Amino acid sequence: QIGPTIFGANPQWNAAQFHFHAGSEHTIDNRRYDFEMHTVHLAEDTVNGFGYAAVGIIFSVNEYTAKLTHAEQKIIDTFFDSVDLTKTNDPVQSLITYGDLMNMVDTDNRYVYKGSVTTPPCGQSVYWNVLSTVYPISQRHVDLFKQQLARADQGNLDSTGNWRAIQGIDRHNVIRVVDT
């Protein structure tokens, strides 16, 4: 459950996939960070127009805000090592420590808004949950992902990143959720 009561969305969601962006797609106080991971969820039933929910976790090499123990830092490193960002022919992984990462991050403190998917055609009705804590990531993991971006048809995504331009707040009504 990812806290649907704010917008009256369905309380049950099923994780469908996760993916990464070099250069965060979300900003905090107008600051774009090094990396962002999105987990996309599908609603069991569409309620109040919400068919999708997404969780965004922002990472930075140097400007993270998370205060982690050595064991918690190891969870992040192990997660990115298990994803194997060097794989060139099959991005599907057989063993990923996704659950360990999601159990460690602070999902109680986040920004929520009704937005859109970040890739074309940018369909609406996504219940976004962007964690307000910025987590550390090693430069090595960012570089490995950017090497994969360099393989894209455009050929320069390693230098430009694969993030969408920041959209105006418009009618998004971004809400800061803080649970102490």
Secondary structure, DSSP 4 states (H G I P E B T S, - for coil): ---GGGTT--S-EEEEEEEEEES-SSEETTEE-SEEEEEEEEEEEEETTEEEEEEEEEEESS-------HHHHHHHHHHHHHHTTT-SS----S---HHHHHHHS--SSEEEEEE--SSTT--S-EEEEEEEEEEE--HHHHHHHHHHHTTSTTS-HHHH-S-PPPPP-TT---EEE---
